[in-house]
């Protein structure tokens, strides 16, 4: 079983309020709208460049550039780029969805190998560790190390190698129709769409849909 991470295993806590609190600790008052806009600019830059964070050194450089984007967007007098970097990193937190640990534990008890396969930088194993999920997974594959982002088949191929199985034996679960469902099927895997909201359509015929990971064990 291959698993997407953001939107499937974990969610990002709203970073705006944390950023405002961090900056307030520096004596800087930033409005909610300004904090959210600055983080939106940083996230957009990160998503475009996340493949460049392939190891510790390159990730540090990427974070420096993301901090510069955040700093410039905030335009807060007296705020240095290094302070913006510290506040940025302190504001980014991910937490597991409530049902995820139990669902992963149940599948592992049934002998299923579980490998995270996500569009992320080199820090993904650490993120999953902090979310309390790393010990429940047999492997972690991120796009930055694989050298390509989903829906590219390279991520799925790397994850299959870690799982020790062929594409025809594997199932991939994720929340994106394009990156997870279409990408997995193009790579020869079966796919499951994790749709936590109740809306939306366009699901290809034959693709199961679950409202949370609690629905995955029944599909195995």
KETI-462989 format. One record per residue (C-alpha): residue number from 1; residue in three letters; y, z, x. Coordinates in steps of 0.2 Angstrom, whole numbers. Example, Ala and Ser with C-alpha at 12.3 -4.5 7.8 and 13.67 -1.06 7.14 Angstrom:
// KETI-462989
<pt num="1" residu="ALA" y="-22" z="39" x="62"/>
<pt num="2" residu="SER" y="-5" z="36" x="68"/>
// end
This chain:
// KETI-462989
<pt num="1" residu="UNK" y="0" z="0" x="0"/>
<pt num="2" residu="UNK" y="17" z="-5" x="7"/>
<pt num="3" residu="UNK" y="32" z="4" x="0"/>
<pt num="4" residu="UNK" y="51" z="0" x="0"/>
<pt num="5" residu="UNK" y="62" z="15" x="4"/>
<pt num="6" residu="UNK" y="79" z="15" x="-4"/>
<pt num="7" residu="UNK" y="78" z="14" x="-22"/>
<pt num="8" residu="UNK" y="59" z="17" x="-21"/>
<pt num="9" residu="UNK" y="56" z="32" x="-11"/>
<pt num="10" residu="UNK" y="73" z="39" x="-8"/>
<pt num="11" residu="UNK" y="91" z="39" x="-15"/>
<pt num="12" residu="UNK" y="107" z="40" x="-6"/>
<pt num="13" residu="UNK" y="117" z="55" x="-11"/>
<pt num="14" residu="UNK" y="135" z="50" x="-16"/>
<pt num="15" residu="UNK" y="144" z="50" x="1"/>
<pt num="16" residu="UNK" y="162" z="50" x="-5"/>
<pt num="17" residu="UNK" y="163" z="69" x="-9"/>
<pt num="18" residu="UNK" y="155" z="74" x="7"/>
<pt num="19" residu="UNK" y="167" z="63" x="17"/>
<pt num="20" residu="UNK" y="182" z="71" x="8"/>
<pt num="21" residu="UNK" y="175" z="88" x="12"/>
<pt num="22" residu="UNK" y="172" z="83" x="30"/>
<pt num="23" residu="UNK" y="190" z="77" x="32"/>
<pt num="24" residu="UNK" y="197" z="92" x="23"/>
<pt num="25" residu="UNK" y="189" z="102" x="37"/>
<pt num="26" residu="UNK" y="200" z="92" x="49"/>
<pt num="27" residu="UNK" y="216" z="96" x="38"/>
<pt num="28" residu="UNK" y="216" z="78" x="31"/>
<pt num="29" residu="UNK" y="217" z="76" x="12"/>
<pt num="30" residu="UNK" y="209" z="59" x="6"/>
<pt num="31" residu="UNK" y="208" z="54" x="-12"/>
<pt num="32" residu="UNK" y="192" z="51" x="-21"/>
<pt num="33" residu="UNK" y="195" z="32" x="-23"/>
<pt num="34" residu="UNK" y="201" z="30" x="-5"/>
<pt num="35" residu="UNK" y="185" z="39" x="1"/>
<pt num="36" residu="UNK" y="174" z="28" x="-10"/>
<pt num="37" residu="UNK" y="182" z="12" x="-5"/>
<pt num="38" residu="UNK" y="181" z="16" x="14"/>
<pt num="39" residu="UNK" y="162" z="20" x="12"/>
<pt num="40" residu="UNK" y="160" z="4" x="2"/>
<pt num="41" residu="UNK" y="168" z="-6" x="17"/>
<pt num="42" residu="UNK" y="157" z="3" x="29"/>
<pt num="43" residu="UNK" y="141" z="0" x="19"/>
<pt num="44" residu="UNK" y="145" z="-18" x="17"/>
<pt num="45" residu="UNK" y="147" z="-20" x="36"/>
<pt num="46" residu="UNK" y="131" z="-10" x="39"/>
<pt num="47" residu="UNK" y="121" z="-21" x="27"/>
<pt num="48" residu="UNK" y="127" z="-37" x="36"/>
<pt num="49" residu="UNK" y="123" z="-30" x="53"/>
<pt num="50" residu="UNK" y="109" z="-17" x="51"/>
<pt num="51" residu="UNK" y="97" z="-28" x="61"/>
<pt num="52" residu="UNK" y="107" z="-25" x="76"/>
<pt num="53" residu="UNK" y="102" z="-7" x="76"/>
<pt num="54" residu="UNK" y="85" z="-10" x="84"/>
<pt num="55" residu="UNK" y="84" z="5" x="96"/>
<pt num="56" residu="UNK" y="93" z="21" x="101"/>
<pt num="57" residu="UNK" y="106" z="12" x="111"/>
<pt num="58" residu="UNK" y="110" z="-3" x="99"/>
<pt num="59" residu="UNK" y="110" z="9" x="84"/>
<pt num="60" residu="UNK" y="123" z="20" x="93"/>
<pt num="61" residu="UNK" y="134" z="5" x="95"/>
<pt num="62" residu="UNK" y="131" z="-1" x="77"/>
<pt num="63" residu="UNK" y="137" z="16" x="71"/>
<pt num="64" residu="UNK" y="152" z="15" x="82"/>
<pt num="65" residu="UNK" y="157" z="-1" x="74"/>
<pt num="66" residu="UNK" y="153" z="6" x="56"/>
<pt num="67" residu="UNK" y="164" z="21" x="60"/>
<pt num="68" residu="UNK" y="178" z="9" x="65"/>
<pt num="69" residu="UNK" y="177" z="0" x="49"/>
<pt num="70" residu="UNK" y="177" z="17" x="40"/>
<pt num="71" residu="UNK" y="192" z="23" x="50"/>
<pt num="72" residu="UNK" y="202" z="7" x="47"/>
<pt num="73" residu="UNK" y="199" z="7" x="28"/>
<pt num="74" residu="UNK" y="204" z="26" x="27"/>
<pt num="75" residu="UNK" y="220" z="23" x="37"/>
<pt num="76" residu="UNK" y="222" z="42" x="38"/>
<pt num="77" residu="UNK" y="236" z="47" x="50"/>
<pt num="78" residu="UNK" y="229" z="58" x="64"/>
<pt num="79" residu="UNK" y="211" z="53" x="61"/>
<pt num="80" residu="UNK" y="203" z="47" x="77"/>
<pt num="81" residu="UNK" y="188" z="35" x="77"/>
<pt num="82" residu="UNK" y="177" z="48" x="85"/>
<pt num="83" residu="UNK" y="181" z="60" x="71"/>
<pt num="84" residu="UNK" y="178" z="46" x="58"/>
<pt num="85" residu="UNK" y="161" z="44" x="66"/>
<pt num="86" residu="UNK" y="156" z="62" x="65"/>
<pt num="87" residu="UNK" y="162" z="63" x="47"/>
<pt num="88" residu="UNK" y="153" z="47" x="42"/>
<pt num="89" residu="UNK" y="137" z="53" x="49"/>
<pt num="90" residu="UNK" y="138" z="70" x="41"/>
<pt num="91" residu="UNK" y="142" z="62" x="24"/>
<pt num="92" residu="UNK" y="126" z="51" x="24"/>
<pt num="93" residu="UNK" y="111" z="60" x="16"/>
<pt num="94" residu="UNK" y="95" z="53" x="8"/>
<pt num="95" residu="UNK" y="83" z="63" x="-3"/>
<pt num="96" residu="UNK" y="66" z="59" x="-10"/>
<pt num="97" residu="UNK" y="65" z="55" x="-29"/>
<pt num="98" residu="UNK" y="56" z="70" x="-37"/>
<pt num="99" residu="UNK" y="40" z="62" x="-41"/>
<pt num="100" residu="UNK" y="38" z="53" x="-24"/>
<pt num="101" residu="UNK" y="29" z="67" x="-14"/>
<pt num="102" residu="UNK" y="16" z="70" x="-27"/>
<pt num="103" residu="UNK" y="13" z="51" x="-30"/>
<pt num="104" residu="UNK" y="11" z="48" x="-11"/>
<pt num="105" residu="UNK" y="-1" z="63" x="-9"/>
<pt num="106" residu="UNK" y="-12" z="57" x="-24"/>
<pt num="107" residu="UNK" y="-14" z="40" x="-16"/>
<pt num="108" residu="UNK" y="-18" z="47" x="1"/>
<pt num="109" residu="UNK" y="-31" z="58" x="-6"/>
<pt num="110" residu="UNK" y="-39" z="43" x="-14"/>
<pt num="111" residu="UNK" y="-40" z="35" x="4"/>
<pt num="112" residu="UNK" y="-25" z="23" x="2"/>
<pt num="113" residu="UNK" y="-15" z="19" x="18"/>
<pt num="114" residu="UNK" y="3" z="20" x="15"/>
<pt num="115" residu="UNK" y="16" z="11" x="25"/>
<pt num="116" residu="UNK" y="35" z="10" x="22"/>
<pt num="117" residu="UNK" y="42" z="-7" x="24"/>
<pt num="118" residu="UNK" y="61" z="-7" x="22"/>
<pt num="119" residu="UNK" y="77" z="-16" x="27"/>
<pt num="120" residu="UNK" y="84" z="-2" x="38"/>
<pt num="121" residu="UNK" y="89" z="1" x="56"/>
<pt num="122" residu="UNK" y="78" z="10" x="70"/>
<pt num="123" residu="UNK" y="82" z="27" x="62"/>
<pt num="124" residu="UNK" y="71" z="25" x="47"/>
<pt num="125" residu="UNK" y="57" z="37" x="53"/>
<pt num="126" residu="UNK" y="70" z="50" x="56"/>
<pt num="127" residu="UNK" y="77" z="47" x="38"/>
<pt num="128" residu="UNK" y="60" z="49" x="30"/>
<pt num="129" residu="UNK" y="56" z="65" x="41"/>
<pt num="130" residu="UNK" y="72" z="73" x="34"/>
<pt num="131" residu="UNK" y="68" z="68" x="16"/>
<pt num="132" residu="UNK" y="51" z="77" x="19"/>
<pt num="133" residu="UNK" y="41" z="61" x="17"/>
<pt num="134" residu="UNK" y="36" z="55" x="35"/>
<pt num="135" residu="UNK" y="20" z="66" x="35"/>
<pt num="136" residu="UNK" y="14" z="58" x="19"/>
<pt num="137" residu="UNK" y="15" z="40" x="26"/>
<pt num="138" residu="UNK" y="3" z="32" x="38"/>
<pt num="139" residu="UNK" y="17" z="21" x="46"/>
<pt num="140" residu="UNK" y="35" z="15" x="45"/>
<pt num="141" residu="UNK" y="41" z="-2" x="48"/>
<pt num="142" residu="UNK" y="60" z="-7" x="48"/>
<pt num="143" residu="UNK" y="68" z="-24" x="48"/>
<pt num="144" residu="UNK" y="78" z="-20" x="63"/>
<pt num="145" residu="UNK" y="63" z="-18" x="74"/>
<pt num="146" residu="UNK" y="53" z="-32" x="65"/>
<pt num="147" residu="UNK" y="68" z="-43" x="69"/>
<pt num="148" residu="UNK" y="70" z="-50" x="51"/>
<pt num="149" residu="UNK" y="75" z="-43" x="34"/>
<pt num="150" residu="UNK" y="65" z="-44" x="18"/>
<pt num="151" residu="UNK" y="62" z="-56" x="10"/>
<pt num="152" residu="UNK" y="57" z="-63" x="27"/>
<pt num="153" residu="UNK" y="38" z="-62" x="29"/>
<pt num="154" residu="UNK" y="40" z="-54" x="46"/>
<pt num="155" residu="UNK" y="43" z="-37" x="39"/>
<pt num="156" residu="UNK" y="27" z="-38" x="28"/>
<pt num="157" residu="UNK" y="17" z="-45" x="43"/>
<pt num="158" residu="UNK" y="22" z="-30" x="54"/>
<pt num="159" residu="UNK" y="18" z="-18" x="40"/>
<pt num="160" residu="UNK" y="1" z="-26" x="37"/>
<pt num="161" residu="UNK" y="-3" z="-24" x="55"/>
<pt num="162" residu="UNK" y="1" z="-6" x="54"/>
<pt num="163" residu="UNK" y="-9" z="-4" x="38"/>
<pt num="164" residu="UNK" y="-24" z="-13" x="46"/>
<pt num="165" residu="UNK" y="-27" z="-25" x="32"/>
<pt num="166" residu="UNK" y="-24" z="-43" x="26"/>
<pt num="167" residu="UNK" y="-11" z="-48" x="14"/>
<pt num="168" residu="UNK" y="-24" z="-51" x="0"/>
<pt num="169" residu="UNK" y="-29" z="-33" x="1"/>
<pt num="170" residu="UNK" y="-12" z="-26" x="0"/>
<pt num="171" residu="UNK" y="0" z="-21" x="-14"/>
<pt num="172" residu="UNK" y="19" z="-19" x="-11"/>
<pt num="173" residu="UNK" y="30" z="-9" x="-22"/>
<pt num="174" residu="UNK" y="49" z="-10" x="-22"/>
<pt num="175" residu="UNK" y="65" z="-11" x="-33"/>
<pt num="176" residu="UNK" y="71" z="-28" x="-28"/>
<pt num="177" residu="UNK" y="65" z="-44" x="-37"/>
<pt num="178" residu="UNK" y="71" z="-55" x="-23"/>
<pt num="179" residu="UNK" y="67" z="-44" x="-7"/>
<pt num="180" residu="UNK" y="52" z="-35" x="-13"/>
<pt num="181" residu="UNK" y="43" z="-44" x="-27"/>
<pt num="182" residu="UNK" y="47" z="-62" x="-22"/>
<pt num="183" residu="UNK" y="46" z="-58" x="-3"/>
<pt num="184" residu="UNK" y="29" z="-49" x="-5"/>
<pt num="185" residu="UNK" y="22" z="-63" x="-16"/>
<pt num="186" residu="UNK" y="28" z="-77" x="-4"/>
<pt num="187" residu="UNK" y="19" z="-67" x="10"/>
<pt num="188" residu="UNK" y="3" z="-67" x="0"/>
<pt num="189" residu="UNK" y="3" z="-49" x="-6"/>
<pt num="190" residu="UNK" y="3" z="-43" x="-24"/>
<pt num="191" residu="UNK" y="19" z="-34" x="-30"/>
<pt num="192" residu="UNK" y="24" z="-20" x="-41"/>
<pt num="193" residu="UNK" y="42" z="-19" x="-47"/>
<pt num="194" residu="UNK" y="49" z="-1" x="-47"/>
<pt num="195" residu="UNK" y="63" z="-1" x="-60"/>
<pt num="196" residu="UNK" y="70" z="16" x="-63"/>
<pt num="197" residu="UNK" y="83" z="10" x="-75"/>
<pt num="198" residu="UNK" y="78" z="3" x="-92"/>
<pt num="199" residu="UNK" y="88" z="-13" x="-92"/>
<pt num="200" residu="UNK" y="85" z="-30" x="-84"/>
<pt num="201" residu="UNK" y="73" z="-44" x="-85"/>
<pt num="202" residu="UNK" y="67" z="-59" x="-75"/>
<pt num="203" residu="UNK" y="51" z="-51" x="-70"/>
<pt num="204" residu="UNK" y="38" z="-64" x="-65"/>
<pt num="205" residu="UNK" y="23" z="-66" x="-75"/>
<pt num="206" residu="UNK" y="9" z="-55" x="-69"/>
<pt num="207" residu="UNK" y="20" z="-42" x="-59"/>
<pt num="208" residu="UNK" y="18" z="-24" x="-65"/>
<pt num="209" residu="UNK" y="33" z="-14" x="-68"/>
<pt num="210" residu="UNK" y="34" z="5" x="-66"/>
<pt num="211" residu="UNK" y="48" z="17" x="-70"/>
<pt num="212" residu="UNK" y="44" z="28" x="-55"/>
<pt num="213" residu="UNK" y="31" z="30" x="-41"/>
<pt num="214" residu="UNK" y="21" z="41" x="-53"/>
<pt num="215" residu="UNK" y="15" z="25" x="-61"/>
<pt num="216" residu="UNK" y="8" z="18" x="-45"/>
<pt num="217" residu="UNK" y="-9" z="27" x="-43"/>
<pt num="218" residu="UNK" y="-15" z="20" x="-60"/>
<pt num="219" residu="UNK" y="-12" z="2" x="-53"/>
<pt num="220" residu="UNK" y="-24" z="5" x="-39"/>
// end
